[in-house]
Amino acid sequence: MNTTTLTLTFPVTLNGIETTALSMRRPKVRDMLIGEKKGKSDAEREIHVFANLCEVTPDLIQELDMADYAELQKTYQDFLS
């Protein structure tokens, strides 16, 4: 599986655009490196990695409800196992 789509339980509206689902692609080493360069903390690094994998801005990831964010984390972990 190369991409997984997560339907958001709590859609996000950012800049007047509603997002109801996110598609996350399989991570590569370069995604981890991008996160390392852009994030100061573990949480910031993870946000940058997720934004890159979902092809959205970090601001959108930051607006997610924690329940949806937890599902995004689970999706990411599923790719690694």
PyMOL Python script that loads the backbone (N, CA, C, O; Angstrom):
from pymol import cmd

cmd.read_pdbstr("""\
ATOM      1  N   MET A   1       0.848  -1.168   0.000  1.00  0.00           N
ATOM      2  CA  MET A   1       0.000   0.000   0.000  1.00  0.00           C
ATOM      3  C   MET A   1       0.903   1.244   0.000  1.00  0.00           C
ATOM      4  O   MET A   1       1.737   1.406   0.891  1.00  0.00           O
ATOM      5  N   ASN A   2       0.736   2.108  -0.988  1.00  0.00           N
ATOM      6  CA  ASN A   2       1.578   3.296  -1.105  1.00  0.00           C
ATOM      7  C   ASN A   2       0.948   4.550  -0.527  1.00  0.00           C
ATOM      8  O   ASN A   2       1.658   5.477  -0.137  1.00  0.00           O
ATOM      9  N   THR A   3      -0.381   4.591  -0.465  1.00  0.00           N
ATOM     10  CA  THR A   3      -1.094   5.753   0.058  1.00  0.00           C
ATOM     11  C   THR A   3      -2.288   5.281   0.868  1.00  0.00           C
ATOM     12  O   THR A   3      -2.958   4.315   0.502  1.00  0.00           O
ATOM     13  N   THR A   4      -2.548   5.969   1.971  1.00  0.00           N
ATOM     14  CA  THR A   4      -3.723   5.698   2.784  1.00  0.00           C
ATOM     15  C   THR A   4      -4.491   6.998   2.955  1.00  0.00           C
ATOM     16  O   THR A   4      -3.902   8.042   3.232  1.00  0.00           O
ATOM     17  N   THR A   5      -5.804   6.933   2.791  1.00  0.00           N
ATOM     18  CA  THR A   5      -6.645   8.114   2.973  1.00  0.00           C
ATOM     19  C   THR A   5      -7.341   8.025   4.319  1.00  0.00           C
ATOM     20  O   THR A   5      -7.962   7.015   4.651  1.00  0.00           O
ATOM     21  N   LEU A   6      -7.227   9.095   5.086  1.00  0.00           N
ATOM     22  CA  LEU A   6      -7.843   9.198   6.402  1.00  0.00           C
ATOM     23  C   LEU A   6      -8.980  10.208   6.318  1.00  0.00           C
ATOM     24  O   LEU A   6      -8.746  11.385   6.042  1.00  0.00           O
ATOM     25  N   THR A   7     -10.205   9.758   6.555  1.00  0.00           N
ATOM     26  CA  THR A   7     -11.344  10.671   6.609  1.00  0.00           C
ATOM     27  C   THR A   7     -11.358  11.308   7.991  1.00  0.00           C
ATOM     28  O   THR A   7     -11.371  10.614   9.008  1.00  0.00           O
ATOM     29  N   LEU A   8     -11.354  12.634   8.016  1.00  0.00           N
ATOM     30  CA  LEU A   8     -11.310  13.348   9.287  1.00  0.00           C
ATOM     31  C   LEU A   8     -12.662  13.288   9.989  1.00  0.00           C
ATOM     32  O   LEU A   8     -13.697  13.538   9.372  1.00  0.00           O
ATOM     33  N   THR A   9     -12.651  12.962  11.260  1.00  0.00           N
ATOM     34  CA  THR A   9     -13.862  12.991  12.071  1.00  0.00           C
ATOM     35  C   THR A   9     -14.290  14.434  12.299  1.00  0.00           C
ATOM     36  O   THR A   9     -15.478  14.742  12.385  1.00  0.00           O
ATOM     37  N   PHE A  10     -13.291  15.313  12.396  1.00  0.00           N
ATOM     38  CA  PHE A  10     -13.529  16.735  12.625  1.00  0.00           C
ATOM     39  C   PHE A  10     -12.845  17.520  11.505  1.00  0.00           C
ATOM     40  O   PHE A  10     -11.676  17.883  11.632  1.00  0.00           O
ATOM     41  N   PRO A  11     -13.570  17.787  10.400  1.00  0.00           N
ATOM     42  CA  PRO A  11     -12.970  18.519   9.279  1.00  0.00           C
ATOM     43  C   PRO A  11     -12.365  19.847   9.721  1.00  0.00           C
ATOM     44  O   PRO A  11     -12.798  20.455  10.700  1.00  0.00           O
ATOM     45  N   VAL A  12     -11.361  20.276   8.980  1.00  0.00           N
ATOM     46  CA  VAL A  12     -10.617  21.500   9.282  1.00  0.00           C
ATOM     47  C   VAL A  12     -10.872  22.519   8.178  1.00  0.00           C
ATOM     48  O   VAL A  12     -10.845  22.182   6.994  1.00  0.00           O
ATOM     49  N   THR A  13     -11.120  23.770   8.574  1.00  0.00           N
ATOM     50  CA  THR A  13     -11.213  24.857   7.607  1.00  0.00           C
ATOM     51  C   THR A  13     -10.039  25.790   7.846  1.00  0.00           C
ATOM     52  O   THR A  13      -9.862  26.321   8.942  1.00  0.00           O
ATOM     53  N   LEU A  14      -9.244  25.980   6.809  1.00  0.00           N
ATOM     54  CA  LEU A  14      -8.069  26.844   6.887  1.00  0.00           C
ATOM     55  C   LEU A  14      -8.041  27.693   5.627  1.00  0.00           C
ATOM     56  O   LEU A  14      -8.103  27.172   4.513  1.00  0.00           O
ATOM     57  N   ASN A  15      -7.947  29.007   5.810  1.00  0.00           N
ATOM     58  CA  ASN A  15      -7.950  29.945   4.681  1.00  0.00           C
ATOM     59  C   ASN A  15      -9.183  29.765   3.801  1.00  0.00           C
ATOM     60  O   ASN A  15      -9.107  29.892   2.579  1.00  0.00           O
ATOM     61  N   GLY A  16     -10.317  29.470   4.432  1.00  0.00           N
ATOM     62  CA  GLY A  16     -11.571  29.340   3.710  1.00  0.00           C
ATOM     63  C   GLY A  16     -11.761  28.028   2.971  1.00  0.00           C
ATOM     64  O   GLY A  16     -12.757  27.856   2.268  1.00  0.00           O
ATOM     65  N   ILE A  17     -10.828  27.102   3.117  1.00  0.00           N
ATOM     66  CA  ILE A  17     -10.907  25.807   2.428  1.00  0.00           C
ATOM     67  C   ILE A  17     -11.116  24.706   3.464  1.00  0.00           C
ATOM     68  O   ILE A  17     -10.328  24.559   4.399  1.00  0.00           O
ATOM     69  N   GLU A  18     -12.185  23.938   3.285  1.00  0.00           N
ATOM     70  CA  GLU A  18     -12.467  22.839   4.204  1.00  0.00           C
ATOM     71  C   GLU A  18     -11.749  21.569   3.744  1.00  0.00           C
ATOM     72  O   GLU A  18     -11.808  21.192   2.574  1.00  0.00           O
ATOM     73  N   THR A  19     -11.080  20.929   4.679  1.00  0.00           N
ATOM     74  CA  THR A  19     -10.410  19.653   4.425  1.00  0.00           C
ATOM     75  C   THR A  19     -11.147  18.584   5.209  1.00  0.00           C
ATOM     76  O   THR A  19     -11.264  18.668   6.431  1.00  0.00           O
ATOM     77  N   THR A  20     -11.645  17.574   4.500  1.00  0.00           N
ATOM     78  CA  THR A  20     -12.411  16.505   5.140  1.00  0.00           C
ATOM     79  C   THR A  20     -11.651  15.182   5.181  1.00  0.00           C
ATOM     80  O   THR A  20     -12.056  14.247   5.871  1.00  0.00           O
ATOM     81  N   ALA A  21     -10.545  15.110   4.439  1.00  0.00           N
ATOM     82  CA  ALA A  21      -9.742  13.882   4.401  1.00  0.00           C
ATOM     83  C   ALA A  21      -8.301  14.239   4.062  1.00  0.00           C
ATOM     84  O   ALA A  21      -8.032  15.254   3.419  1.00  0.00           O
ATOM     85  N   LEU A  22      -7.391  13.397   4.501  1.00  0.00           N
ATOM     86  CA  LEU A  22      -5.974  13.543   4.176  1.00  0.00           C
ATOM     87  C   LEU A  22      -5.480  12.232   3.584  1.00  0.00           C
ATOM     88  O   LEU A  22      -5.828  11.154   4.066  1.00  0.00           O
ATOM     89  N   SER A  23      -4.674  12.329   2.547  1.00  0.00           N
ATOM     90  CA  SER A  23      -4.035  11.150   1.966  1.00  0.00           C
ATOM     91  C   SER A  23      -2.559  11.184   2.334  1.00  0.00           C
ATOM     92  O   SER A  23      -1.848  12.139   2.020  1.00  0.00           O
ATOM     93  N   MET A  24      -2.114  10.140   2.998  1.00  0.00           N
ATOM     94  CA  MET A  24      -0.715  10.051   3.417  1.00  0.00           C
ATOM     95  C   MET A  24      -0.018   8.989   2.572  1.00  0.00           C
ATOM     96  O   MET A  24      -0.499   7.863   2.447  1.00  0.00           O
ATOM     97  N   ARG A  25       1.121   9.364   1.996  1.00  0.00           N
ATOM     98  CA  ARG A  25       1.911   8.397   1.224  1.00  0.00           C
ATOM     99  C   ARG A  25       2.946   7.746   2.136  1.00  0.00           C
ATOM    100  O   ARG A  25       3.215   8.224   3.238  1.00  0.00           O
ATOM    101  N   ARG A  26       3.512   6.659   1.658  1.00  0.00           N
ATOM    102  CA  ARG A  26       4.550   5.960   2.425  1.00  0.00           C
ATOM    103  C   ARG A  26       5.733   6.892   2.645  1.00  0.00           C
ATOM    104  O   ARG A  26       6.135   7.604   1.725  1.00  0.00           O
ATOM    105  N   PRO A  27       6.295   6.900   3.850  1.00  0.00           N
ATOM    106  CA  PRO A  27       7.447   7.760   4.129  1.00  0.00           C
ATOM    107  C   PRO A  27       8.743   7.206   3.552  1.00  0.00           C
ATOM    108  O   PRO A  27       8.923   5.997   3.405  1.00  0.00           O
ATOM    109  N   LYS A  28       9.625   8.120   3.236  1.00  0.00           N
ATOM    110  CA  LYS A  28      10.975   7.784   2.770  1.00  0.00           C
ATOM    111  C   LYS A  28      11.975   8.444   3.719  1.00  0.00           C
ATOM    112  O   LYS A  28      11.600   9.302   4.519  1.00  0.00           O
ATOM    113  N   VAL A  29      13.208   8.057   3.635  1.00  0.00           N
ATOM    114  CA  VAL A  29      14.247   8.618   4.499  1.00  0.00           C
ATOM    115  C   VAL A  29      14.308  10.132   4.333  1.00  0.00           C
ATOM    116  O   VAL A  29      14.485  10.854   5.315  1.00  0.00           O
ATOM    117  N   ARG A  30      14.165  10.621   3.104  1.00  0.00           N
ATOM    118  CA  ARG A  30      14.245  12.072   2.876  1.00  0.00           C
ATOM    119  C   ARG A  30      13.162  12.828   3.642  1.00  0.00           C
ATOM    120  O   ARG A  30      13.372  13.978   4.028  1.00  0.00           O
ATOM    121  N   ASP A  31      12.002  12.197   3.869  1.00  0.00           N
ATOM    122  CA  ASP A  31      10.946  12.850   4.646  1.00  0.00           C
ATOM    123  C   ASP A  31      11.396  13.061   6.088  1.00  0.00           C
ATOM    124  O   ASP A  31      11.134  14.105   6.685  1.00  0.00           O
ATOM    125  N   MET A  32      12.077  12.059   6.639  1.00  0.00           N
ATOM    126  CA  MET A  32      12.608  12.180   7.994  1.00  0.00           C
ATOM    127  C   MET A  32      13.642  13.305   8.054  1.00  0.00           C
ATOM    128  O   MET A  32      13.664  14.082   9.009  1.00  0.00           O
ATOM    129  N   LEU A  33      14.494  13.391   7.040  1.00  0.00           N
ATOM    130  CA  LEU A  33      15.529  14.428   7.013  1.00  0.00           C
ATOM    131  C   LEU A  33      14.926  15.824   6.914  1.00  0.00           C
ATOM    132  O   LEU A  33      15.419  16.762   7.542  1.00  0.00           O
ATOM    133  N   ILE A  34      13.865  15.965   6.130  1.00  0.00           N
ATOM    134  CA  ILE A  34      13.176  17.255   6.034  1.00  0.00           C
ATOM    135  C   ILE A  34      12.627  17.649   7.398  1.00  0.00           C
ATOM    136  O   ILE A  34      12.760  18.798   7.817  1.00  0.00           O
ATOM    137  N   GLY A  35      12.013  16.698   8.088  1.00  0.00           N
ATOM    138  CA  GLY A  35      11.487  16.972   9.423  1.00  0.00           C
ATOM    139  C   GLY A  35      12.582  17.380  10.388  1.00  0.00           C
ATOM    140  O   GLY A  35      12.391  18.287  11.198  1.00  0.00           O
ATOM    141  N   GLU A  36      13.730  16.716  10.309  1.00  0.00           N
ATOM    142  CA  GLU A  36      14.857  17.039  11.190  1.00  0.00           C
ATOM    143  C   GLU A  36      15.341  18.469  10.960  1.00  0.00           C
ATOM    144  O   GLU A  36      15.698  19.162  11.913  1.00  0.00           O
ATOM    145  N   LYS A  37      15.356  18.910   9.715  1.00  0.00           N
ATOM    146  CA  LYS A  37      15.846  20.254   9.393  1.00  0.00           C
ATOM    147  C   LYS A  37      14.864  21.347   9.798  1.00  0.00           C
ATOM    148  O   LYS A  37      15.277  22.447  10.166  1.00  0.00           O
ATOM    149  N   LYS A  38      13.567  21.051   9.733  1.00  0.00           N
ATOM    150  CA  LYS A  38      12.565  22.100   9.932  1.00  0.00           C
ATOM    151  C   LYS A  38      12.024  22.181  11.350  1.00  0.00           C
ATOM    152  O   LYS A  38      11.495  23.220  11.743  1.00  0.00           O
ATOM    153  N   GLY A  39      12.141  21.117  12.120  1.00  0.00           N
ATOM    154  CA  GLY A  39      11.541  21.106  13.446  1.00  0.00           C
ATOM    155  C   GLY A  39      12.550  21.300  14.553  1.00  0.00           C
ATOM    156  O   GLY A  39      13.668  20.789  14.491  1.00  0.00           O
ATOM    157  N   LYS A  40      12.141  22.050  15.575  1.00  0.00           N
ATOM    158  CA  LYS A  40      13.009  22.275  16.733  1.00  0.00           C
ATOM    159  C   LYS A  40      12.767  21.226  17.816  1.00  0.00           C
ATOM    160  O   LYS A  40      13.676  20.874  18.568  1.00  0.00           O
ATOM    161  N   SER A  41      11.541  20.737  17.886  1.00  0.00           N
ATOM    162  CA  SER A  41      11.192  19.723  18.884  1.00  0.00           C
ATOM    163  C   SER A  41      10.697  18.474  18.156  1.00  0.00           C
ATOM    164  O   SER A  41      10.468  18.501  16.947  1.00  0.00           O
ATOM    165  N   ASP A  42      10.536  17.386  18.897  1.00  0.00           N
ATOM    166  CA  ASP A  42      10.020  16.156  18.292  1.00  0.00           C
ATOM    167  C   ASP A  42       8.640  16.387  17.682  1.00  0.00           C
ATOM    168  O   ASP A  42       8.347  15.902  16.590  1.00  0.00           O
ATOM    169  N   ALA A  43       7.797  17.129  18.395  1.00  0.00           N
ATOM    170  CA  ALA A  43       6.442  17.396  17.899  1.00  0.00           C
ATOM    171  C   ALA A  43       6.479  18.199  16.606  1.00  0.00           C
ATOM    172  O   ALA A  43       5.742  17.894  15.668  1.00  0.00           O
ATOM    173  N   GLU A  44       7.332  19.226  16.544  1.00  0.00           N
ATOM    174  CA  GLU A  44       7.435  20.034  15.324  1.00  0.00           C
ATOM    175  C   GLU A  44       7.972  19.207  14.160  1.00  0.00           C
ATOM    176  O   GLU A  44       7.511  19.347  13.027  1.00  0.00           O
ATOM    177  N   ARG A  45       8.936  18.355  14.440  1.00  0.00           N
ATOM    178  CA  ARG A  45       9.479  17.495  13.386  1.00  0.00           C
ATOM    179  C   ARG A  45       8.388  16.576  12.838  1.00  0.00           C
ATOM    180  O   ARG A  45       8.263  16.402  11.626  1.00  0.00           O
ATOM    181  N   GLU A  46       7.609  15.996  13.734  1.00  0.00           N
ATOM    182  CA  GLU A  46       6.536  15.102  13.312  1.00  0.00           C
ATOM    183  C   GLU A  46       5.502  15.850  12.473  1.00  0.00           C
ATOM    184  O   GLU A  46       5.028  15.326  11.465  1.00  0.00           O
ATOM    185  N   ILE A  47       5.155  17.048  12.873  1.00  0.00           N
ATOM    186  CA  ILE A  47       4.194  17.856  12.118  1.00  0.00           C
ATOM    187  C   ILE A  47       4.714  18.122  10.713  1.00  0.00           C
ATOM    188  O   ILE A  47       3.960  18.013   9.746  1.00  0.00           O
ATOM    189  N   HIS A  48       5.987  18.467  10.585  1.00  0.00           N
ATOM    190  CA  HIS A  48       6.565  18.723   9.262  1.00  0.00           C
ATOM    191  C   HIS A  48       6.598  17.453   8.410  1.00  0.00           C
ATOM    192  O   HIS A  48       6.325  17.506   7.211  1.00  0.00           O
ATOM    193  N   VAL A  49       6.925  16.330   9.011  1.00  0.00           N
ATOM    194  CA  VAL A  49       6.933  15.064   8.272  1.00  0.00           C
ATOM    195  C   VAL A  49       5.515  14.739   7.789  1.00  0.00           C
ATOM    196  O   VAL A  49       5.319  14.399   6.622  1.00  0.00           O
ATOM    197  N   PHE A  50       4.535  14.842   8.680  1.00  0.00           N
ATOM    198  CA  PHE A  50       3.156  14.534   8.304  1.00  0.00           C
ATOM    199  C   PHE A  50       2.662  15.479   7.214  1.00  0.00           C
ATOM    200  O   PHE A  50       1.995  15.046   6.274  1.00  0.00           O
ATOM    201  N   ALA A  51       2.984  16.765   7.333  1.00  0.00           N
ATOM    202  CA  ALA A  51       2.569  17.737   6.313  1.00  0.00           C
ATOM    203  C   ALA A  51       3.163  17.366   4.960  1.00  0.00           C
ATOM    204  O   ALA A  51       2.481  17.427   3.937  1.00  0.00           O
ATOM    205  N   ASN A  52       4.425  16.986   4.960  1.00  0.00           N
ATOM    206  CA  ASN A  52       5.092  16.596   3.721  1.00  0.00           C
ATOM    207  C   ASN A  52       4.452  15.338   3.124  1.00  0.00           C
ATOM    208  O   ASN A  52       4.203  15.278   1.920  1.00  0.00           O
ATOM    209  N   LEU A  53       4.192  14.356   3.950  1.00  0.00           N
ATOM    210  CA  LEU A  53       3.608  13.100   3.469  1.00  0.00           C
ATOM    211  C   LEU A  53       2.178  13.274   2.967  1.00  0.00           C
ATOM    212  O   LEU A  53       1.735  12.550   2.075  1.00  0.00           O
ATOM    213  N   CYS A  54       1.461  14.234   3.542  1.00  0.00           N
ATOM    214  CA  CYS A  54       0.064  14.482   3.144  1.00  0.00           C
ATOM    215  C   CYS A  54      -0.061  15.600   2.111  1.00  0.00           C
ATOM    216  O   CYS A  54      -1.154  15.889   1.625  1.00  0.00           O
ATOM    217  N   GLU A  55       1.072  16.226   1.779  1.00  0.00           N
ATOM    218  CA  GLU A  55       1.108  17.327   0.815  1.00  0.00           C
ATOM    219  C   GLU A  55       0.169  18.464   1.206  1.00  0.00           C
ATOM    220  O   GLU A  55      -0.608  18.962   0.391  1.00  0.00           O
ATOM    221  N   VAL A  56       0.260  18.863   2.478  1.00  0.00           N
ATOM    222  CA  VAL A  56      -0.467  20.013   3.016  1.00  0.00           C
ATOM    223  C   VAL A  56       0.526  20.852   3.810  1.00  0.00           C
ATOM    224  O   VAL A  56       1.681  20.460   3.979  1.00  0.00           O
ATOM    225  N   THR A  57       0.084  21.992   4.290  1.00  0.00           N
ATOM    226  CA  THR A  57       0.964  22.848   5.084  1.00  0.00           C
ATOM    227  C   THR A  57       1.011  22.365   6.534  1.00  0.00           C
ATOM    228  O   THR A  57       0.076  21.719   7.005  1.00  0.00           O
ATOM    229  N   PRO A  58       2.094  22.678   7.237  1.00  0.00           N
ATOM    230  CA  PRO A  58       2.141  22.368   8.664  1.00  0.00           C
ATOM    231  C   PRO A  58       0.998  23.045   9.430  1.00  0.00           C
ATOM    232  O   PRO A  58       0.513  22.504  10.424  1.00  0.00           O
ATOM    233  N   ASP A  59       0.569  24.222   8.972  1.00  0.00           N
ATOM    234  CA  ASP A  59      -0.546  24.916   9.631  1.00  0.00           C
ATOM    235  C   ASP A  59      -1.804  24.055   9.634  1.00  0.00           C
ATOM    236  O   ASP A  59      -2.538  24.033  10.622  1.00  0.00           O
ATOM    237  N   LEU A  60      -2.057  23.350   8.543  1.00  0.00           N
ATOM    238  CA  LEU A  60      -3.246  22.500   8.486  1.00  0.00           C
ATOM    239  C   LEU A  60      -3.124  21.352   9.484  1.00  0.00           C
ATOM    240  O   LEU A  60      -4.090  21.033  10.178  1.00  0.00           O
ATOM    241  N   ILE A  61      -1.968  20.741   9.563  1.00  0.00           N
ATOM    242  CA  ILE A  61      -1.758  19.647  10.526  1.00  0.00           C
ATOM    243  C   ILE A  61      -1.970  20.164  11.950  1.00  0.00           C
ATOM    244  O   ILE A  61      -2.549  19.465  12.782  1.00  0.00           O
ATOM    245  N   GLN A  62      -1.509  21.371  12.231  1.00  0.00           N
ATOM    246  CA  GLN A  62      -1.657  21.946  13.568  1.00  0.00           C
ATOM    247  C   GLN A  62      -3.114  22.217  13.924  1.00  0.00           C
ATOM    248  O   GLN A  62      -3.454  22.275  15.106  1.00  0.00           O
ATOM    249  N   GLU A  63      -3.971  22.382  12.937  1.00  0.00           N
ATOM    250  CA  GLU A  63      -5.388  22.649  13.183  1.00  0.00           C
ATOM    251  C   GLU A  63      -6.215  21.385  13.391  1.00  0.00           C
ATOM    252  O   GLU A  63      -7.394  21.468  13.735  1.00  0.00           O
ATOM    253  N   LEU A  64      -5.612  20.217  13.186  1.00  0.00           N
ATOM    254  CA  LEU A  64      -6.355  18.968  13.351  1.00  0.00           C
ATOM    255  C   LEU A  64      -6.800  18.776  14.794  1.00  0.00           C
ATOM    256  O   LEU A  64      -6.095  19.153  15.730  1.00  0.00           O
ATOM    257  N   ASP A  65      -7.967  18.191  14.958  1.00  0.00           N
ATOM    258  CA  ASP A  65      -8.415  17.739  16.265  1.00  0.00           C
ATOM    259  C   ASP A  65      -7.465  16.629  16.719  1.00  0.00           C
ATOM    260  O   ASP A  65      -6.954  15.873  15.892  1.00  0.00           O
ATOM    261  N   MET A  66      -7.230  16.533  18.009  1.00  0.00           N
ATOM    262  CA  MET A  66      -6.285  15.532  18.511  1.00  0.00           C
ATOM    263  C   MET A  66      -6.705  14.102  18.173  1.00  0.00           C
ATOM    264  O   MET A  66      -5.847  13.239  17.986  1.00  0.00           O
ATOM    265  N   ALA A  67      -8.007  13.840  18.092  1.00  0.00           N
ATOM    266  CA  ALA A  67      -8.457  12.492  17.715  1.00  0.00           C
ATOM    267  C   ALA A  67      -8.022  12.170  16.283  1.00  0.00           C
ATOM    268  O   ALA A  67      -7.569  11.061  16.003  1.00  0.00           O
ATOM    269  N   ASP A  68      -8.161  13.137  15.386  1.00  0.00           N
ATOM    270  CA  ASP A  68      -7.724  12.934  14.004  1.00  0.00           C
ATOM    271  C   ASP A  68      -6.201  12.855  13.921  1.00  0.00           C
ATOM    272  O   ASP A  68      -5.660  12.078  13.135  1.00  0.00           O
ATOM    273  N   TYR A  69      -5.513  13.657  14.727  1.00  0.00           N
ATOM    274  CA  TYR A  69      -4.051  13.620  14.735  1.00  0.00           C
ATOM    275  C   TYR A  69      -3.555  12.247  15.204  1.00  0.00           C
ATOM    276  O   TYR A  69      -2.588  11.711  14.662  1.00  0.00           O
ATOM    277  N   ALA A  70      -4.222  11.690  16.207  1.00  0.00           N
ATOM    278  CA  ALA A  70      -3.850  10.358  16.700  1.00  0.00           C
ATOM    279  C   ALA A  70      -4.032   9.307  15.598  1.00  0.00           C
ATOM    280  O   ALA A  70      -3.228   8.381  15.491  1.00  0.00           O
ATOM    281  N   GLU A  71      -5.070   9.442  14.790  1.00  0.00           N
ATOM    282  CA  GLU A  71      -5.276   8.523  13.666  1.00  0.00           C
ATOM    283  C   GLU A  71      -4.182   8.695  12.612  1.00  0.00           C
ATOM    284  O   GLU A  71      -3.739   7.724  11.998  1.00  0.00           O
ATOM    285  N   LEU A  72      -3.754   9.941  12.410  1.00  0.00           N
ATOM    286  CA  LEU A  72      -2.663  10.206  11.473  1.00  0.00           C
ATOM    287  C   LEU A  72      -1.372   9.550  11.978  1.00  0.00           C
ATOM    288  O   LEU A  72      -0.623   8.964  11.196  1.00  0.00           O
ATOM    289  N   GLN A  73      -1.117   9.649  13.282  1.00  0.00           N
ATOM    290  CA  GLN A  73       0.056   8.999  13.874  1.00  0.00           C
ATOM    291  C   GLN A  73      -0.018   7.480  13.690  1.00  0.00           C
ATOM    292  O   GLN A  73       0.985   6.838  13.378  1.00  0.00           O
ATOM    293  N   LYS A  74      -1.203   6.917  13.884  1.00  0.00           N
ATOM    294  CA  LYS A  74      -1.384   5.470  13.716  1.00  0.00           C
ATOM    295  C   LYS A  74      -1.129   5.070  12.263  1.00  0.00           C
ATOM    296  O   LYS A  74      -0.483   4.056  12.000  1.00  0.00           O
ATOM    297  N   THR A  75      -1.634   5.865  11.326  1.00  0.00           N
ATOM    298  CA  THR A  75      -1.415   5.587   9.903  1.00  0.00           C
ATOM    299  C   THR A  75       0.075   5.587   9.590  1.00  0.00           C
ATOM    300  O   THR A  75       0.567   4.714   8.876  1.00  0.00           O
ATOM    301  N   TYR A  76       0.790   6.570  10.128  1.00  0.00           N
ATOM    302  CA  TYR A  76       2.236   6.665   9.924  1.00  0.00           C
ATOM    303  C   TYR A  76       2.935   5.419  10.480  1.00  0.00           C
ATOM    304  O   TYR A  76       3.786   4.826   9.816  1.00  0.00           O
ATOM    305  N   GLN A  77       2.571   5.034  11.693  1.00  0.00           N
ATOM    306  CA  GLN A  77       3.180   3.854  12.316  1.00  0.00           C
ATOM    307  C   GLN A  77       2.876   2.581  11.529  1.00  0.00           C
ATOM    308  O   GLN A  77       3.720   1.690  11.434  1.00  0.00           O
ATOM    309  N   ASP A  78       1.670   2.498  10.967  1.00  0.00           N
ATOM    310  CA  ASP A  78       1.310   1.327  10.159  1.00  0.00           C
ATOM    311  C   ASP A  78       2.220   1.197   8.938  1.00  0.00           C
ATOM    312  O   ASP A  78       2.547   0.086   8.522  1.00  0.00           O
ATOM    313  N   PHE A  79       2.631   2.334   8.363  1.00  0.00           N
ATOM    314  CA  PHE A  79       3.554   2.285   7.233  1.00  0.00           C
ATOM    315  C   PHE A  79       4.913   1.716   7.655  1.00  0.00           C
ATOM    316  O   PHE A  79       5.598   1.087   6.848  1.00  0.00           O
ATOM    317  N   LEU A  80       5.299   1.932   8.899  1.00  0.00           N
ATOM    318  CA  LEU A  80       6.618   1.514   9.370  1.00  0.00           C
ATOM    319  C   LEU A  80       6.666   0.063   9.837  1.00  0.00           C
ATOM    320  O   LEU A  80       7.744  -0.495  10.042  1.00  0.00           O
ATOM    321  N   SER A  81       5.500  -0.542  10.001  1.00  0.00           N
ATOM    322  CA  SER A  81       5.497  -1.927  10.505  1.00  0.00           C
ATOM    323  C   SER A  81       5.242  -2.936   9.411  1.00  0.00           C
ATOM    324  O   SER A  81       5.209  -4.138   9.676  1.00  0.00           O
TER     325      SER A  81
END
""", "prot")
cmd.dss("prot")
cmd.show_as("cartoon", "prot")
cmd.util.cbc("prot")
cmd.orient("prot")
